[in-house]
Amino acid sequence: MKSKVVAALAATMAIGATCAFAANPFVDVPSDSWAYKSVVELADAGIIQGVDGQYFQGNRNITRYEAAEMVAKAMAHMDKASVEQRALINKLADEYADELNNLGVRVSALENRVGNVKLTGDARVRYINQGGDDQKSEVHYTKDGEIKTKTTDHKVKNDDSWTYRVRIRANAQVNDRTKVVYGVSTNNVSFADNSTASNSDNDNIFTDRAYVDYNFGGNNWDLMVGRYEYDMGGGRAYGFLYGDNFDGAQLKYSNDKFAATAGYGKFKEGIIGGKAGWFQDDNDAWHNDSMVSKTAYGELEGFFGGGRAAGSAIGVYYNNIMPEADADNTDVWGAYGSLNLGKWNLLANYENYSDLKQNDNGSTDDAEVWIGKLKYGAANFATPKSWDAWVEYLNADNAFADGDGNFVGSTLSWRNGNLLNNVKSWGVGVDYTFAKNAQFQVMQSFASSAKDGNNDPGEETRAQFVFVF
């Protein structure tokens, strides 16, 4: 095995120019040996060290750990290798992956090695049961010369309660600073779909990730361009209005204490991403139109805490939401605080939307959202039997739905849209990892009521199995 590994590693090394000046460190490798050049090159590169620093002992079989050490050192020279040579090193790294992990070469080294393409993904089966609103919403519109009425109560029951979704990601490490990610996803496919399996996927599978991520400036700066997930307020905020697909560009600076993010682009999900919604024109006539919007955003975050408070953070953020239709821009200001206390986490989040709330007299006010969430524990996909439990409170003004009561954004929250607009609502949930990479999650809203009027939303029960790979 020794001769095969040494020969393979020697073939990958682009250091021949230094070989003529390198001294042979091993007394048992004569200059006329067939292996002399390869052994000297590998020793000079620090990939092999021999026995006691003096003997190569070419006839001795090496252990898998010794071979893994050679592979780990060769991986440090990946930038000098051709595509074929990188493929050979990757093949050796796969062969000795367990030993490399045990040696602590894990890996960013393995996972980020140049030329590597890693496939990941997740699958979800979800159940939702929601009672109807106290009052049905009504939209009156004209079609084919007739006035028609559309009524909605947002009830979710029976076959409509069950959906599935599958997502696949290809993560390609172009070099030590550049990564390309491409992903496809299904929609939330309902079990109520009575079409054939071959037809049910029509217009259902789509590209949800397609971006380049470039890291520079001593690993403090990161530039991302393409279609990526944008969570409004950053990954630590609640993500009330938006946490979904986004076409744009983002520049971020971060260190252990501070992060600053700026970006620009277009929402790609929800009514603000192009989905049709119901809106009234100046003549009070209803139309089924989208409200495609772009946004410029900025975030400032500070990280603090040690010991039991490690990982705590505070942040402020701003969005200028710019509808492409004839509508005014909306300025959004938000702030969050996330405090860790051992196994406890407390999140507080506030957002203000300028002049978004329409009053009955025609005037406008700022719309506000208040969120608080307390969580105990941490359900980790990699740790079987890990779990967490949480309780949250949400208070949102009547400004985030179309005329049919459909939420205009694409929230990061678990809640259905009518539990995100004109509502005061509590929620509880539990997440449990019942096997490695397999988790069961359950959520329940309660004490939900309308802020304006008396059209209280129905309570939502949600349960889902999530599998990652």
C-alpha positions as CSV (number, residue, x, y, z in Angstrom):
1,M,0.0,0.0,0.0
2,K,2.9,2.3,0.7
3,S,4.2,2.4,-2.8
4,K,0.7,3.1,-4.3
5,V,0.0,6.0,-1.9
6,V,3.4,7.6,-2.4
7,A,3.3,7.2,-6.1
8,A,-0.2,8.8,-6.3
9,L,0.8,11.7,-4.1
10,A,4.0,12.3,-6.0
11,A,2.1,12.5,-9.2
12,T,0.0,15.3,-7.9
13,M,2.9,17.5,-6.7
14,A,3.8,20.5,-8.9
15,I,7.1,21.1,-7.2
16,G,9.5,19.5,-9.6
17,A,11.4,22.8,-10.0
18,T,12.6,22.6,-6.4
19,C,13.6,18.9,-6.6
20,A,17.0,19.6,-8.2
21,F,18.1,21.5,-5.1
22,A,16.5,19.3,-2.5
23,A,18.7,17.0,-0.4
24,N,17.8,13.4,0.1
25,P,16.9,13.1,3.9
26,F,16.8,9.2,3.9
27,V,19.9,7.1,4.1
28,D,18.1,4.0,2.8
29,V,17.0,5.6,-0.6
30,P,19.9,5.5,-3.1
31,S,20.1,8.0,-5.8
32,D,19.6,5.3,-8.5
33,S,16.4,4.0,-7.0
34,W,13.3,4.2,-9.2
35,A,11.5,6.0,-6.3
36,Y,14.3,8.5,-5.6
37,K,12.8,11.6,-7.3
38,S,9.3,11.1,-5.9
39,V,10.5,10.4,-2.4
40,V,12.8,13.5,-2.3
41,E,9.9,15.7,-3.7
42,L,7.5,14.5,-1.1
43,A,10.0,14.9,1.8
44,D,10.9,18.4,0.6
45,A,7.2,19.3,0.6
46,G,6.8,17.9,4.1
47,I,4.3,15.3,3.1
48,I,6.4,12.3,4.3
49,Q,8.8,12.3,7.2
50,G,10.1,8.8,7.3
51,V,11.1,6.8,10.5
52,D,13.2,8.7,13.0
53,G,13.7,11.3,10.3
54,Q,16.5,9.2,8.7
55,Y,14.9,6.1,7.2
56,F,12.2,5.7,4.5
57,Q,11.8,2.0,5.0
58,G,10.2,1.5,1.6
59,N,9.4,-2.1,2.0
60,R,7.4,-1.6,5.2
61,N,3.6,-1.5,4.9
62,I,2.2,1.8,6.4
63,T,-0.9,2.1,8.5
64,R,-4.1,3.8,7.2
65,Y,-3.4,6.6,9.7
66,E,0.1,7.2,8.2
67,A,-1.5,7.2,4.7
68,A,-4.2,9.7,6.0
69,E,-1.4,12.0,7.3
70,M,0.2,12.0,3.9
71,V,-3.2,12.8,2.2
72,A,-3.8,15.6,4.7
73,K,-0.5,17.3,3.9
74,A,-1.1,16.8,0.2
75,M,-4.5,18.6,0.5
76,A,-2.5,21.7,1.6
77,H,-1.0,21.8,-1.9
78,M,-4.3,21.6,-3.8
79,D,-3.8,25.0,-5.3
80,K,-0.8,23.7,-7.2
81,A,-2.6,20.7,-8.7
82,S,-4.3,20.3,-12.1
83,V,-7.9,19.2,-12.3
84,E,-6.9,15.5,-12.7
85,Q,-4.5,15.8,-9.8
86,R,-7.1,17.4,-7.6
87,A,-9.5,14.5,-8.5
88,L,-6.8,12.0,-7.4
89,I,-6.3,13.8,-4.0
90,N,-10.1,14.0,-3.5
91,K,-10.3,10.3,-4.2
92,L,-7.6,9.5,-1.6
93,A,-9.4,11.9,0.9
94,D,-12.6,10.0,0.4
95,E,-10.8,6.7,1.0
96,Y,-9.3,7.9,4.2
97,A,-12.1,10.2,5.4
98,D,-12.6,8.4,8.7
99,E,-8.9,8.5,9.6
100,L,-8.8,12.2,8.5
101,N,-11.7,13.0,10.8
102,N,-10.0,11.1,13.7
103,L,-6.8,13.0,13.1
104,G,-8.8,16.3,13.4
105,V,-8.5,17.1,9.7
106,R,-12.1,17.6,9.2
107,V,-13.2,19.5,7.5
108,S,-13.2,22.6,6.2
109,A,-10.2,20.8,4.7
110,L,-12.3,17.9,3.3
111,E,-15.5,19.8,2.6
112,N,-13.8,22.9,1.2
113,R,-11.2,21.2,-0.9
114,V,-10.8,22.7,-4.3
115,G,-12.8,20.9,-7.0
116,N,-15.2,19.3,-4.5
117,V,-18.9,19.3,-5.2
118,K,-21.0,18.4,-2.2
119,L,-24.7,17.5,-2.5
120,T,-27.0,18.3,0.5
121,G,-30.7,18.7,0.9
122,D,-33.8,18.2,3.0
123,A,-37.2,16.7,2.8
124,R,-40.3,17.7,4.8
125,V,-43.8,16.2,5.3
126,R,-46.1,18.7,6.9
127,Y,-49.6,18.7,8.5
128,I,-51.6,21.9,9.1
129,N,-55.0,22.2,10.6
130,Q,-56.5,25.7,10.9
131,G,-60.0,26.7,11.8
132,G,-61.8,29.3,9.7
133,D,-61.8,33.0,10.5
134,D,-64.8,34.3,12.4
135,Q,-65.9,36.2,9.3
136,K,-65.2,35.4,5.7
137,S,-63.4,38.1,3.7
138,E,-65.2,39.2,0.5
139,V,-63.8,40.6,-2.8
140,H,-66.2,41.9,-5.4
141,Y,-64.8,42.0,-9.0
142,T,-65.9,42.1,-12.6
143,K,-65.3,39.2,-14.9
144,D,-66.9,38.7,-18.4
145,G,-69.1,41.7,-17.7
146,E,-70.5,40.2,-14.5
147,I,-69.9,41.2,-10.9
148,K,-68.6,38.2,-9.0
149,T,-67.8,37.7,-5.3
150,K,-64.9,35.7,-3.8
151,T,-65.1,34.7,-0.2
152,T,-62.2,33.3,1.9
153,D,-62.0,32.1,5.5
154,H,-58.5,30.6,5.4
155,K,-59.6,27.2,6.8
156,V,-57.1,24.4,6.2
157,K,-58.5,20.8,6.7
158,N,-58.6,17.3,5.3
159,D,-56.3,16.5,2.3
160,D,-55.4,20.2,2.1
161,S,-53.7,19.8,5.4
162,W,-50.9,17.5,4.1
163,T,-48.0,18.7,1.9
164,Y,-44.5,17.6,1.1
165,R,-41.4,19.5,-0.1
166,V,-37.9,18.3,-1.2
167,R,-34.9,20.5,-1.8
168,I,-31.5,19.6,-3.2
169,R,-28.3,21.7,-3.0
170,A,-25.0,21.4,-5.0
171,N,-22.2,23.2,-3.2
172,A,-19.1,23.6,-5.4
173,Q,-15.8,24.8,-3.9
174,V,-14.1,26.7,-6.8
175,N,-11.1,27.7,-4.8
176,D,-10.2,28.5,-1.2
177,R,-12.2,31.8,-1.4
178,T,-15.0,31.1,-3.9
179,K,-18.0,28.9,-3.6
180,V,-20.9,28.3,-6.1
181,V,-24.2,27.0,-4.9
182,Y,-27.1,25.8,-7.1
183,G,-30.3,24.4,-5.7
184,V,-33.7,23.2,-6.8
185,S,-36.9,22.8,-4.8
186,T,-40.4,21.6,-5.1
187,N,-43.3,23.8,-4.0
188,N,-45.3,22.6,-1.0
189,V,-47.1,19.9,-2.9
190,S,-50.6,19.1,-1.5
191,F,-51.8,15.6,-1.1
192,A,-55.2,17.0,-2.3
193,D,-53.7,17.1,-5.8
194,N,-55.7,14.6,-7.8
195,S,-53.6,14.8,-11.0
196,T,-51.3,12.0,-12.0
197,A,-47.8,11.9,-10.5
198,S,-46.2,12.6,-13.9
199,N,-48.4,15.8,-14.2
200,S,-48.2,16.9,-10.6
201,D,-44.7,18.2,-11.1
202,N,-45.6,20.5,-13.9
203,D,-44.5,24.1,-13.0
204,N,-43.7,22.7,-9.5
205,I,-39.9,22.2,-9.5
206,F,-37.9,25.5,-9.6
207,T,-34.4,27.0,-9.0
208,D,-34.3,28.4,-5.5
209,R,-30.6,28.9,-5.1
210,A,-28.1,30.0,-7.7
211,Y,-25.3,32.2,-6.3
212,V,-21.6,32.9,-6.1
213,D,-20.1,33.5,-2.7
214,Y,-16.6,35.1,-2.6
215,N,-14.7,35.5,0.7
216,F,-11.9,38.1,0.9
217,G,-10.1,40.6,3.1
218,G,-8.6,38.1,5.6
219,N,-11.9,36.2,5.7
220,N,-13.7,39.2,7.1
221,W,-15.4,40.3,3.9
222,D,-18.0,38.3,2.0
223,L,-19.7,39.1,-1.3
224,M,-22.7,37.1,-2.5
225,V,-24.4,37.6,-5.9
226,G,-27.3,35.7,-7.4
227,R,-30.4,34.0,-6.0
228,Y,-30.0,33.4,-2.3
229,E,-32.1,33.3,0.9
230,Y,-32.7,36.7,2.3
231,D,-33.9,36.9,5.9
232,M,-35.1,40.4,6.7
233,G,-33.3,41.6,9.7
234,G,-30.6,38.9,9.4
235,G,-30.6,35.3,10.5
236,R,-31.1,36.1,14.2
237,A,-34.2,38.3,13.9
238,Y,-37.7,36.7,13.6
239,G,-38.0,37.2,9.8
240,F,-41.6,38.5,10.0
241,L,-42.1,39.9,6.6
242,Y,-39.6,37.9,4.6
243,G,-37.3,34.9,4.8
244,D,-37.2,33.3,1.3
245,N,-35.7,33.4,-2.2
246,F,-34.2,36.7,-3.3
247,D,-32.3,37.8,-6.5
248,G,-29.6,40.4,-5.6
249,A,-26.2,41.1,-4.3
250,Q,-25.0,41.4,-0.7
251,L,-21.7,42.6,0.8
252,K,-21.0,41.7,4.5
253,Y,-18.1,42.5,6.9
254,S,-17.9,40.5,10.1
255,N,-15.6,39.7,12.9
256,D,-16.1,38.2,16.4
257,K,-17.7,41.4,17.8
258,F,-19.4,43.2,14.9
259,A,-21.1,42.7,11.5
260,A,-22.3,45.1,8.8
261,T,-24.3,44.0,5.8
262,A,-25.6,45.9,2.8
263,G,-27.6,44.5,-0.1
264,Y,-30.0,45.2,-3.0
265,G,-32.3,43.1,-5.1
266,K,-35.8,41.8,-5.8
267,F,-38.1,39.6,-3.6
268,K,-39.0,36.4,-5.4
269,E,-41.8,34.9,-3.3
270,G,-45.1,36.1,-2.0
271,I,-47.2,38.9,-3.3
272,I,-44.3,41.3,-3.1
273,G,-42.3,38.7,-5.2
274,G,-44.9,38.4,-8.0
275,K,-47.7,36.3,-6.7
276,A,-51.1,37.7,-7.6
277,G,-53.1,39.4,-4.8
278,W,-56.3,41.4,-4.5
279,F,-56.1,45.2,-4.4
280,Q,-58.4,48.1,-4.9
281,D,-57.7,50.9,-7.3
282,D,-58.6,54.6,-6.8
283,N,-62.2,53.8,-7.9
284,D,-62.5,51.1,-5.3
285,A,-62.6,48.4,-8.0
286,W,-60.9,45.1,-7.1
287,H,-58.1,43.7,-9.3
288,N,-56.0,40.5,-9.1
289,D,-52.5,41.9,-9.4
290,S,-49.0,41.4,-8.0
291,M,-47.0,43.9,-6.2
292,V,-43.5,43.0,-7.4
293,S,-41.0,44.9,-5.2
294,K,-37.3,45.5,-4.9
295,T,-35.4,46.5,-1.7
296,A,-32.2,48.1,-0.6
297,Y,-31.2,46.9,2.9
298,G,-28.6,47.4,5.6
299,E,-27.9,45.7,8.9
300,L,-25.6,46.4,11.9
301,E,-25.1,43.7,14.5
302,G,-23.0,43.4,17.7
303,F,-22.1,40.2,19.4
304,F,-21.4,39.9,23.1
305,G,-21.4,37.6,26.1
306,G,-19.2,34.9,27.5
307,G,-19.8,31.8,29.4
308,R,-23.5,31.2,29.7
309,A,-24.3,34.3,27.7
310,A,-22.0,33.4,24.8
311,G,-23.5,34.0,21.3
312,S,-25.8,36.8,22.4
313,A,-26.4,39.6,19.9
314,I,-28.2,42.9,19.2
315,G,-29.0,44.4,15.8
316,V,-30.7,47.2,13.9
317,Y,-31.7,47.1,10.3
318,Y,-33.3,49.2,7.5
319,N,-35.1,48.4,4.3
320,N,-36.4,50.7,1.6
321,I,-39.1,48.6,-0.2
322,M,-39.7,49.8,-3.7
323,P,-42.8,48.5,-5.5
324,E,-42.5,48.4,-9.3
325,A,-46.2,49.4,-9.6
326,D,-47.4,52.9,-9.0
327,A,-47.1,52.8,-5.2
328,D,-45.1,54.7,-2.6
329,N,-41.9,53.3,-1.3
330,T,-42.0,52.0,2.3
331,D,-39.2,52.7,4.8
332,V,-38.8,49.9,7.4
333,W,-36.8,50.2,10.6
334,G,-36.2,47.2,12.8
335,A,-34.3,46.2,15.9
336,Y,-33.7,42.9,17.7
337,G,-32.0,41.5,20.8
338,S,-31.1,37.9,21.3
339,L,-29.9,37.0,24.8
340,N,-28.5,33.6,25.7
341,L,-28.5,32.4,29.3
342,G,-27.2,28.8,29.3
343,K,-29.8,26.7,27.6
344,W,-32.3,29.6,27.5
345,N,-32.6,32.1,24.7
346,L,-34.8,35.2,24.7
347,L,-35.6,37.0,21.4
348,A,-37.2,40.5,21.2
349,N,-37.9,42.0,17.8
350,Y,-39.6,45.3,16.7
351,E,-40.3,46.6,13.2
352,N,-41.8,49.9,12.0
353,Y,-43.2,50.4,8.4
354,S,-43.7,54.0,7.4
355,D,-47.2,55.1,6.4
356,L,-48.3,51.5,5.6
357,K,-51.4,51.3,7.7
358,Q,-54.5,52.6,5.9
359,N,-57.2,54.3,8.1
360,D,-60.9,54.4,7.4
361,N,-60.7,58.2,6.9
362,G,-58.1,57.9,4.2
363,S,-55.1,58.9,6.3
364,T,-52.1,56.6,6.9
365,D,-50.1,55.7,10.0
366,D,-46.9,53.7,10.6
367,A,-47.5,50.0,11.0
368,E,-45.8,48.2,13.8
369,V,-44.8,44.6,14.7
370,W,-43.8,43.4,18.1
371,I,-42.4,39.9,18.7
372,G,-41.1,38.1,21.8
373,K,-39.9,34.5,21.9
374,L,-38.5,32.4,24.8
375,K,-36.8,29.1,24.0
376,Y,-35.2,26.4,26.2
377,G,-32.8,23.8,24.8
378,A,-31.5,23.2,21.3
379,A,-32.7,20.5,18.9
380,N,-29.7,19.6,16.8
381,F,-30.1,17.5,13.6
382,A,-26.7,15.9,14.3
383,T,-27.5,15.0,17.9
384,P,-30.2,12.3,18.5
385,K,-32.5,12.9,21.5
386,S,-31.7,16.7,21.5
387,W,-34.8,18.9,21.9
388,D,-36.1,22.4,22.5
389,A,-39.4,24.0,23.6
390,W,-40.5,27.5,23.0
391,V,-43.3,30.1,23.5
392,E,-43.8,33.3,21.5
393,Y,-46.0,36.3,21.3
394,L,-46.7,38.3,18.1
395,N,-48.5,41.6,17.7
396,A,-48.9,42.9,14.1
397,D,-51.0,45.8,12.8
398,N,-53.5,45.6,10.0
399,A,-51.2,46.4,7.1
400,F,-49.7,43.2,5.8
401,A,-52.4,41.5,3.8
402,D,-54.2,42.0,0.5
403,G,-58.0,42.5,0.3
404,D,-58.5,38.8,0.5
405,G,-56.6,38.5,3.7
406,N,-53.5,36.9,2.2
407,F,-50.1,37.8,3.7
408,V,-48.1,40.0,1.3
409,G,-44.7,38.7,2.2
410,S,-43.1,35.3,2.5
411,T,-42.3,34.9,6.2
412,L,-39.6,33.0,7.9
413,S,-42.2,32.2,10.6
414,W,-44.1,29.0,11.0
415,R,-47.4,30.9,11.0
416,N,-50.0,30.9,8.2
417,G,-50.6,34.4,6.7
418,N,-53.8,35.4,8.6
419,L,-51.9,34.8,11.9
420,L,-49.4,37.5,10.8
421,N,-51.7,40.4,10.0
422,N,-54.1,42.4,12.2
423,V,-53.5,40.0,15.1
424,K,-52.4,39.5,18.6
425,S,-51.4,35.8,19.1
426,W,-49.5,33.4,21.2
427,G,-47.7,30.3,20.0
428,V,-45.9,27.3,21.5
429,G,-43.8,24.5,20.0
430,V,-41.4,21.6,20.5
431,D,-38.6,20.3,18.3
432,Y,-37.2,16.8,18.9
433,T,-34.4,15.0,17.0
434,F,-35.6,11.4,17.1
435,A,-32.7,10.1,15.0
436,K,-29.6,11.5,13.4
437,N,-30.6,14.0,10.7
438,A,-34.3,13.4,11.4
439,Q,-36.5,15.8,13.4
440,F,-40.1,16.1,14.5
441,Q,-41.5,19.6,15.0
442,V,-44.9,20.7,16.3
443,M,-46.4,24.2,16.7
444,Q,-49.7,25.5,18.1
445,S,-51.2,29.0,18.1
446,F,-53.6,30.1,20.9
447,A,-55.4,33.1,22.3
448,S,-55.4,34.7,18.8
449,S,-57.6,37.8,18.2
450,A,-58.0,40.6,15.7
451,K,-56.5,44.0,16.6
452,D,-59.0,45.9,14.5
453,G,-62.6,44.7,14.2
454,N,-63.9,41.3,15.4
455,N,-62.7,38.9,12.7
456,D,-60.6,36.7,14.9
457,P,-58.4,34.2,12.9
458,G,-58.7,30.5,13.4
459,E,-56.1,28.8,15.5
460,E,-53.4,26.8,13.7
461,T,-51.9,23.4,14.6
462,R,-48.8,22.4,12.6
463,A,-46.7,19.2,12.8
464,Q,-43.9,18.2,10.5
465,F,-41.2,15.6,9.9
466,V,-37.9,17.1,8.5
467,F,-35.1,15.0,7.2
468,V,-31.7,16.5,6.2
469,F,-29.0,14.8,4.1
